[in-house]
Amino acid sequence: MPGLPLHTLTDIWANTVGKYPRKTALVMDGRRYSFRELDVDIARIAGRLITLGVQPGDRIAVAMPNCWEFYIAYWATLRVGAVLAPVNFRLGPDEMRYVLANIDPRVVFVHADCWAQVQPALPDGARLIGVGVAEAEPFAEALRSEPAAAVPVDTEALAVIAHTSGTTGVPKGAVMRHCDLLFNIKNTVIPFSWRHEDVNLLLSPLFHVVALYSIVPSSAYLGATVVVAPRPDAKEVVDIIERERVTNFLSTPTFHHMVISLPDIASRDLGCLRMIGYSGAPMPVRTIERLAELFPGTRLHNFFGLTETISLTHITPSTHAVSRADSIGLCIPEVGMRIVREDGSDCDFDEIGLLHIHRENTIRGYLNRPGLLDEAITADGQWFNTGDLARVDEDGFVYLEGRKKEMIIVAGENVFALEVERCILALDGVKEVAVVGIPATGPRAALGELVKAVVVPVPGSGLTPRDVKRWCVERLASYKVPQVLEFSDGLPRNPSGKVLKQQLV
């Protein structure tokens, strides 16, 4: 018997509800929801969207923290053929106005926790459905609507708009089709070896691509359970993992460091964990080694992808988590990759060049910005230039060397910021570090640029700038050693948590 034709996310949801109606789909704030229970509420919110005039292709903004209502809004939007456009509620006023104007939503789902940021930026004419917001129709009232059947849409119809972080310039709305998200599901489930009986922890905000593209739709595809952590509190998260028997846990290197630093972590019952993933920044080798020591039966995976790439593009096999700790891993089977020189020719093994991903593995473009993505597409239309400097060894392992625009030129020599950051991160007592290039002035003006490192020490470590300097001198070429070294209590970050290096110059 042939399999069901799953062409859209709505197909996936309906297929899973039909097969596993009583299976727990969501655990949040101590409550458990089955797929069938959620489906009833999703159909009712979809019915309300239809009575508000929402048509296929209309955009629906969601400005909410991780909550049950966000999850319902996610699937209800897709059920009516509309386009889900989550809003990072941590944005500043100007960015918030820009993003909401760019989305031009027919309806905005909003939560009291985000209202102060969203209210001044609301576009005219948008209808509001809210939680704890006096100016909005109560979500509970919208739930009284007549349920709506799923509206059929084409597999190439837009499904999700995810705005980039905007570390430079204004955020860009990356558009994802249903077929793109189905591709991403396959390339999440297979490399991570996720399965039906898994319990997947959702710690990242629902507006983030890890949640939007991967955790939520992949869990629905498998009929797996999603457990939502309300906030990034390490002790609370470990309590949730232990209580709910979480099997898969994706987070940032910084958060994993917080987890392994808990004083009682070695005594906790966390043998349920099958897989721990990390991405978004270099992972210190000592953190990976400690994770391997604490969770000997757990697979550890570094992984890499961009908002612009349809799926993750690289993953490190767990067997090489420690031995290849500085690698983003192997390119996954259905992703095309090249590393090229400035003239467009292919680099040799271990030669640093620009990382390119095949055009078929990237988004179609940005919302309301026609032609913008084309600026990063090669002249033959076949490859997307990520802007990342990288190299690949003879075993196929890929190593990032930093962003091309972050390359520092000291007296004519190229210095890759990421290489210096990795070196400093390997020093005990370093919690975080960011390396930038700054103009050389005065007697050193002939150097062109200087290497500046901003180090965040582990509290109470006793680390000194002299320790860092000596460590670098012993391990780096002289021109790569930071000429300017600062200690700080933290690094400046944008609302998505990415380091704002331009503020360190």
N, C-alpha and C positions, 0 to 999 in steps of 0.2 A: 504494500500500500504506500503510495507516494506521500511525502510529508506535506504539511499545510503550506500554502504560499504565504510567507510572512514578508510583506513588502513595506510595512510602515510600523512605527512604534505602537500604534493603536492595535494593529494585528497581533503584535507580541503580547500586549496586555490582555486582549481578549482570549488568546490561546492559553495563556497561563491561568487566567481566572476559570476558564472552562475545565482545565485539567486538574487544578489544585485549589479548589475554592476554599477549603478549610485550612490550607497551609498558612502559617503566619508570614505575612508580607512585610510588616513594619512593626518595630518596637520603638516607642517614644514616650519619654516621661513616665515610664513604668506601665504604660498601656500597650496591649498587643492587639493588632488588627489583622484579620485574615484578608486574603485577596478578595473574597466575595464581599466582605463588609466595606472595604475601600471602594470596590466597584460601584456599589449602590450610591455612595456619596459622590463619587466622581461623575456618575451619570446625572445626578441632580444639579451639581454645579455646572456641568455642561449644558443642561437644560436652561439654567439661568442665563448663561452666556448667549444662547440662541435667542432668548426673549429680549436681550439687550441689543440684538441686531448684529451679533458677531457672525461674520462670514468666513469661509475658508480663505486663508491667506492674511486675514487681519492679524495684527500683532497685539499680544497681551503681555503687559509688563507685570512682574511680580517683585515687590520690594518687601521682603519678609526675612526674618531670621529662619534658621532651620526649625520648622514646626510642622505639625500635621496638616495644617491648612495649605502650606506651600506644596507639600506632596500631592494633595488633592488637586490644587490648581495646576500643577505640572501635567497630570494626566487628563484633566478635564479640558485644558487648552488644546491638547493634541486630539482629543476625542471629537472636537467640533471642526477640526481641520485648520485651526488657527496656529500662529507661530509663537512659541514661548520665548519671552525676552526677559530673563531675570536681571535685576538691577542690584549692583553692589551698593548696599545702603551705607557703606563707609565712605563713599565718594564725597569730595568737597562740594560746595555749592555750585561752582562753575561747571565741574564735570557732571554733576547730577543733572543740571539743566540741559547740558549738551546731550547726555545719553538719553534722557526721556524725550527730548525733542527729536532726536535721531530715530528712536523707536516709533514715535507718534502712535501711542497705543489706543485701541478702542476701549479697553478696560484695563484698570490697574488694581491688582490685589495688593493691599497694603496692611501693615501691622503697626500697632501703637509704638513698638520699639523703634520703628523707622520713620514715623510720621514727621518728626521735626526736620529730618533731612529731606524728605520727599515733598512735603506740602508746598514749600516755596518754588519748587521746580516743576510742578504739575502743568502739563499742557492743557490748553482750553479744550473742553468737550469730552475729556476722558471720564468714563463712568468708574466709580470706585466701589470695590467690595473689600471690607476690612475686618480686622480683628482689633477691637478696642479703640476704634477711631470714630468719633462722633459724626464726622462729616461723610462717612462712607456707609453704604448699605451693610448691615452686619452679615458676616459670613454665615452665621447660624440661620439667618432669615433666608439667605440664598439657597440654603440646603433644603428648604421646603418646596423648591421648584419641582415641576414634573421632570422625571428623568428623560434624557435624550439618548437616542441611538447614535452610534458612531457615524460620523460623516466620512464617506469614502474620499480619499485623496490619492494622488499619484505618488509613486515611490520617490520621484524627483522633486516633490513639493518641499518648500522650506518647512523645517520643524523647529529649529532652535537658533536664536541669535545670542552669541556670547561676546560681550565687549572685552577687548584686550585691556591690560592693566594700565596702559598709558604712562609708562615710565618716561617716555619722551613724546611730546605732542598730545593731542586729544585721543581718547579711546576710540578704537575701531570695532565695528560690529561684525564679527566673523559669522557668516551664515552657514548653517548645516542643514542639509536635506535629510529626509527620512532614510534614503539609501546610504548616505554617508554614516549615519548613526548605526545602521545595521552592520555596516563594515566595521565600525569601531567596536561594536559588541563582540563580534567574532574575534577581533584582535585584542580584546581584553580577556575574554573567557579562555582562549587557547593558551596564550603565553603564561597567564597566571594560574592555569589549571583550576579555574573555579568550577563549582558543580552545584547541583540542585540542593544538597543538604547544607550548603555553606550558610554561615551567619556573617554578613559583611558589615563592618563598622563604618558609619558615615560620620567623619569628623570635619571634613572640609565643608565650607558653606555650599548650600545648594545652588548658589549662583556661579560657583567655580566649575571649570570644565571637567575636573575629575569626577565631580558628582553628576553634572549634567550629561556628559558624554558616556561615562563609564559605569560608575557604581549603581546608579538608579536604573538605567535601562538594562544593564547586564544582569542585575539581580532579578528583574522582572522576566527577562528572557528565560532564565534558568528556573524560575520559581523559588529562588533563594530568599532569605530573610535579610532585611536591612535594619540595623540597629543604629539609631541616631544619637550621637553624643551632643548634648545641648551646648557645650562650650569646650574650648581647648584647655581643660584643666587636667594635668597628667594623673593626679590621684583619682579624680572622678572617672576618667577614661579607663584606667586600670580596673577600677571597681566594676564598671560596665562590662569590660571584657571577661572578667572572672564570673560575674553573675549570669550574663547572657551566653556564655560559652562562645564568644566570638572566634571565628576561624581565620578571617582575612582582615588585615589592618593596613591601610595606606595612609601615610602622612609625610611630613617634611623632616629633614635631618634634625632641625632644631627641636621639634617636638619629640622625636625618638630619644634625643639626648636628655630631655626632661624626664622621660619615662625611666630610662636606665639609671637616672640620678636619684630616684625615689629611694629613701633609706630602707624600705622593706621589700623592694622589688624582688629580691631573690627568694623570698618566702611566700610569694603570692602563687596561687594555683592558676597558672596561665598555660598549662599544657594543651589547652584547646586550640591555641593558635597554630594554624598550618602555614600561613604566609604573612610576611611583613614586607611591605613595599615602601620605597622612599624615592623622592624626586624633588626637583625645584631648586636644589643647591648642592654643592659638593658635600658628600657625607664623609666625615672624618673616619679614618680607618679604625681608630680605637673604639668609635661608637659601633661600627659593624662587628668588630671582634667581641665587644661586650654583649651585643645582641645575640651573637652566635653562642656565646658562653651561657647566657641566661636562658636561651630558648634553643637547645641543641636539636630538637626535632622539627624546627620551624624553617621553612624556606625563606631566604632573604633575597629580595630582588631590587636592584636599582633599575629605574626605567626613565625613559625620556620621550617627550613629544612636545608639540607646540600647539597653541590655540589654532594656528593656521593648518596644522596637519590633521587629517580626518581621524587618525587614531594615534596611539603611541607608536613610535617608530623603532625604538631600541629597548632591549631588556637584557639585564645581566643574568645568566643562569645561576641558580643558587649554589651550584658546585664551585662557582668562581667568585662568590660574593666577597670573600676576603682576599683571595689572590689577585683579583682584578678590581679591587675596591675603587680605583680611580677611573674606571671605564664606565661608560653609559651602557655597555653591553654589545650584543649582536643585533644587527638590523633584522627585524622580524620578516618572515618569508614573503608576505605580500606587499612589502614596501620597497620601492626602488630608491637607491642611494648612490651618490657619487661624491667624491671629494676632489675638488678641481683647483687648478692654479688660476691666477688672474687672467691668463689668456684663454681659459676654458678647457685646457687639456687636463687629463686625469693625473692626479698625483700618484707617486710611487708609494709603496708601503712605508708607513711611519713618516711620510712627508706631510707637513701641515698645509692645509688648504681650506677652501670654503666648502662647507657641508651643503649639498643639494639633495632635495627630496623630489621624487618624480611628481609631475603635475597631477597625475591621477590620484595621488595620495594627499592632495591639499584641497582646501575649501574652494568654492567657485568664486568667492570674492567677499567684499565688505558691503554692508548695508549702506545704501545711498552714497557710495564712494566708487562709482564705476571707473575701472582702469587702474585703481590704486594698487591692487595686488599684482597687476601686470608689470609694475616697476621691479618686482622681485622675480619675474619669470624670465628665463633665458630666451634669447632671440629666436630659437627654434620652437619655442612654446612647450618644451618637454620637461623642464626642470624648474623647481622653486628654490631660490637662493635663500637659505635660512639666515644668513648673516653670521653664522657661527663658524669659528675656526676649529678644525678638527683634524684628526689623523686616524688611520686604520692600520692595525698590524696584520701580519700574515695569517693569523688565526681568525681574522674577521672582527676583532674587538675594536670598538670605536672609542676614541678619547677626545673629549672637548678640550680646547685650549683657550676658550673665551670668545667674546664677540669681536668681530673685526674692528668695530668702532671703538672697542676698549683696548686695542693693542697700543702699547706705549713704546715710543721710539726714543731710546737713550743713546746719544752720541752715535746715531746711525744704526744701533742694534735693536732688534725687535724683542720686546718683553711682553709676554702674554700674562695678563693679570691673573688668570685662573691658575697658572702654574705657581705663581708666588702665593696665591691664596691657599692652594693645596699644601705647599710647604709649611706655611705658618699654622694651618689647621692641625698639622701632625704634631705640633708641640703641646705637651701637657699644660693645661691651664688656659688654653685658648678656647673660648666658647664660639666666637664668630670673628670673621675678618672680611674686610672689603679692600680691594686694591684698585687704585686709579692712577692716571697720569696727570701731572700738573705742570704748568709751564716752568721751565728753569729760568731763573732771574739772577741778576748780580754776577758774581764771579763764575757761577756755573751756567750762565746763559748759553754758552756754546754747546751744552749737552742737549738743548732743545726741550726735552721733557725730563721730569724726575718721577721716580716711583714713590707713591705715597700709600702707606698701609694704615688703616684704621682698625685697631684690634679691640675686641670686647673680651676681657678676661673672665674666667670663671670666678665668681665671687669667693673671696677667701683663699685663692690659689697662691697669692704672693708673687705672681708673675710680674716682671718688670720689663720696661722697654729694652734694657740691656740684654735680658735673656732672649728676647725675640731677635734682636740684632745679631747676637752671637750665633743663634740657631740658623739664621739665614746665611750668614757669612760662611758657615761650615757646609752648606748644602747647595747654594746657588752661585752662579757666575757673578762676579763683582758688580756688573752693571744691572743685575736683576735685584740686588739687595736694596730694600727700601731706603731711599735717602731721607725720606720724611716718615716718621713713625708717631702715631697718636694712639692713645688709649681712650676708650669711650665706654659709657654705660650701656650703649645700644646703637644700632645702625638705623638711619632714617629709612622708612619703608612707605610704599604706597598702600592704598586700602586693601590690595590683594596680598600684601606681605612681601613684595619684591623690593630689594634694596634700591634706593634712589641714589645711585652713585654720583649723579651730577651735583648733589648737595654736599659731596665730600671734596669736591675740587677746590 
